[in-house]
Amino acid sequence: MNSLKNGSDYYVRGEEPSEEMNNSYLRVFENIPVGIAVVDCEGNCHYVNSRLCRMLDRSEQELLGTGF
């Protein structure tokens, strides 16, 4: 799984998120019952969960980096 980087919700204080916080966030992200993506201001996907992939009938590789 991709890790959260600068610009994510957890990158607020100018420091990298702890591995525990990152893993916790990603577990919730993957297990949430809706499709969700981490998207930058230009509409490029940096992470998508499996539910969104199923909803859009696209693979993770097809959605990553593309603009909506």
DRENPA-3360 file (N, C-alpha, C; in nm, 2 decimals, always signed):
BEGIN
1 = MNSLKNGS = +0.08/-0.12/+0.00/+0.00/+0.00/+0.00/+0.09/+0.12/+0.00 ~ +0.04/+0.23/-0.06/+0.11/+0.35/-0.06/+0.10/+0.42/+0.08 ~ +0.21/+0.49/+0.11/+0.20/+0.56/+0.24/+0.16/+0.70/+0.22 ~ +0.12/+0.77/+0.33/+0.07/+0.90/+0.32/+0.20/+0.99/+0.31 ~ +0.19/+1.10/+0.23/+0.30/+1.19/+0.21/+0.26/+1.33/+0.24 ~ +0.35/+1.42/+0.22/+0.33/+1.56/+0.24/+0.20/+1.60/+0.16 ~ +0.11/+1.67/+0.22/-0.02/+1.71/+0.16/-0.13/+1.63/+0.21 ~ -0.11/+1.52/+0.28/-0.22/+1.44/+0.33/-0.27/+1.50/+0.46;
9 = DYYVRGEE = -0.38/+1.44/+0.50/-0.45/+1.49/+0.63/-0.35/+1.48/+0.75 ~ -0.27/+1.38/+0.75/-0.18/+1.36/+0.86/-0.05/+1.44/+0.85 ~ -0.03/+1.50/+0.74/+0.10/+1.57/+0.73/+0.06/+1.72/+0.75 ~ +0.04/+1.75/+0.88/-0.01/+1.88/+0.92/+0.10/+1.96/+0.99 ~ +0.18/+1.89/+1.07/+0.28/+1.96/+1.15/+0.42/+1.97/+1.08 ~ +0.43/+1.93/+0.96/+0.56/+1.93/+0.89/+0.64/+1.81/+0.92 ~ +0.58/+1.71/+0.97/+0.66/+1.59/+1.00/+0.59/+1.47/+0.94 ~ +0.66/+1.36/+0.91/+0.60/+1.24/+0.86/+0.51/+1.18/+0.96;
17 = PSEEMNNS = +0.40/+1.12/+0.92/+0.32/+1.04/+1.02/+0.39/+0.92/+1.07 ~ +0.36/+0.88/+1.19/+0.42/+0.76/+1.24/+0.37/+0.64/+1.16 ~ +0.45/+0.53/+1.16/+0.41/+0.41/+1.09/+0.27/+0.36/+1.15 ~ +0.26/+0.37/+1.28/+0.13/+0.32/+1.34/+0.01/+0.40/+1.30 ~ +0.03/+0.53/+1.29/-0.08/+0.62/+1.24/-0.11/+0.59/+1.10 ~ -0.01/+0.58/+1.02/-0.02/+0.55/+0.88/-0.10/+0.42/+0.86 ~ -0.06/+0.31/+0.92/-0.12/+0.18/+0.91/-0.26/+0.19/+0.96 ~ -0.29/+0.26/+1.07/-0.43/+0.27/+1.12/-0.52/+0.34/+1.01;
25 = YLRVFENI = -0.47/+0.45/+0.96/-0.54/+0.53/+0.86/-0.57/+0.44/+0.73 ~ -0.47/+0.36/+0.69/-0.49/+0.28/+0.57/-0.58/+0.16/+0.59 ~ -0.59/+0.11/+0.72/-0.68/+0.00/+0.75/-0.82/+0.06/+0.74 ~ -0.85/+0.18/+0.79/-0.98/+0.24/+0.79/-1.01/+0.27/+0.64 ~ -0.92/+0.32/+0.57/-0.94/+0.36/+0.43/-0.98/+0.24/+0.35 ~ -0.92/+0.13/+0.37/-0.95/+0.01/+0.29/-1.08/-0.06/+0.33 ~ -1.11/-0.05/+0.46/-1.23/-0.12/+0.51/-1.36/-0.04/+0.52 ~ -1.35/+0.09/+0.48/-1.47/+0.18/+0.48/-1.57/+0.12/+0.38;
33 = PVGIAVVD = -1.70/+0.13/+0.40/-1.79/+0.06/+0.31/-1.83/+0.15/+0.19 ~ -1.75/+0.25/+0.16/-1.77/+0.34/+0.04/-1.64/+0.35/-0.04 ~ -1.65/+0.38/-0.17/-1.54/+0.41/-0.25/-1.47/+0.54/-0.21 ~ -1.34/+0.54/-0.20/-1.28/+0.67/-0.16/-1.14/+0.67/-0.23 ~ -1.09/+0.79/-0.25/-0.96/+0.81/-0.31/-0.89/+0.93/-0.25 ~ -0.76/+0.93/-0.25/-0.68/+1.05/-0.21/-0.65/+1.11/-0.35 ~ -0.69/+1.24/-0.36/-0.68/+1.31/-0.49/-0.62/+1.45/-0.46 ~ -0.52/+1.49/-0.55/-0.46/+1.62/-0.53/-0.55/+1.73/-0.59;
41 = CEGNCHYV = -0.50/+1.85/-0.58/-0.58/+1.97/-0.63/-0.60/+1.96/-0.78 ~ -0.52/+1.89/-0.85/-0.53/+1.88/-1.00/-0.62/+1.76/-1.04 ~ -0.67/+1.69/-0.94/-0.76/+1.57/-0.97/-0.69/+1.44/-1.00 ~ -0.56/+1.44/-0.97/-0.48/+1.31/-0.98/-0.49/+1.22/-0.86 ~ -0.53/+1.10/-0.88/-0.54/+1.00/-0.77/-0.40/+0.96/-0.73 ~ -0.39/+0.96/-0.59/-0.26/+0.91/-0.54/-0.29/+0.77/-0.46 ~ -0.41/+0.75/-0.43/-0.45/+0.62/-0.36/-0.60/+0.60/-0.38 ~ -0.64/+0.48/-0.41/-0.78/+0.45/-0.42/-0.80/+0.32/-0.34;
49 = NSRLCRML = -0.92/+0.30/-0.28/-0.95/+0.18/-0.21/-1.01/+0.08/-0.31 ~ -1.02/-0.05/-0.27/-1.07/-0.15/-0.35/-1.22/-0.14/-0.38 ~ -1.29/-0.08/-0.29/-1.43/-0.05/-0.31/-1.45/+0.04/-0.43 ~ -1.38/+0.15/-0.44/-1.39/+0.24/-0.55/-1.35/+0.17/-0.68 ~ -1.25/+0.09/-0.68/-1.21/+0.01/-0.80/-1.32/-0.07/-0.85 ~ -1.39/-0.14/-0.76/-1.51/-0.23/-0.79/-1.62/-0.14/-0.85 ~ -1.65/-0.03/-0.78/-1.76/+0.06/-0.82/-1.74/+0.11/-0.97 ~ -1.61/+0.15/-1.00/-1.58/+0.20/-1.13/-1.54/+0.10/-1.23;
57 = DRSEQELL = -1.53/-0.03/-1.19/-1.49/-0.14/-1.27/-1.35/-0.11/-1.34 ~ -1.26/-0.06/-1.26/-1.13/-0.02/-1.30/-1.03/-0.08/-1.20 ~ -0.91/-0.11/-1.25/-0.80/-0.15/-1.16/-0.74/-0.03/-1.09 ~ -0.67/-0.06/-0.98/-0.60/+0.05/-0.91/-0.50/+0.12/-1.00 ~ -0.43/+0.05/-1.08/-0.33/+0.10/-1.18/-0.40/+0.20/-1.28 ~ -0.52/+0.16/-1.32/-0.59/+0.25/-1.42/-0.63/+0.38/-1.35 ~ -0.66/+0.38/-1.22/-0.71/+0.50/-1.16/-0.60/+0.59/-1.11 ~ -0.49/+0.53/-1.07/-0.38/+0.61/-1.01/-0.32/+0.71/-1.11;
65 = GTGF = -0.30/+0.83/-1.07/-0.24/+0.93/-1.16/-0.33/+0.99/-1.26 ~ -0.45/+0.94/-1.28/-0.53/+1.00/-1.38/-0.62/+1.11/-1.32 ~ -0.66/+1.20/-1.40/-0.75/+1.31/-1.35/-0.89/+1.27/-1.36 ~ -0.97/+1.31/-1.27/-1.12/+1.28/-1.28/-1.18/+1.38/-1.36;
% end
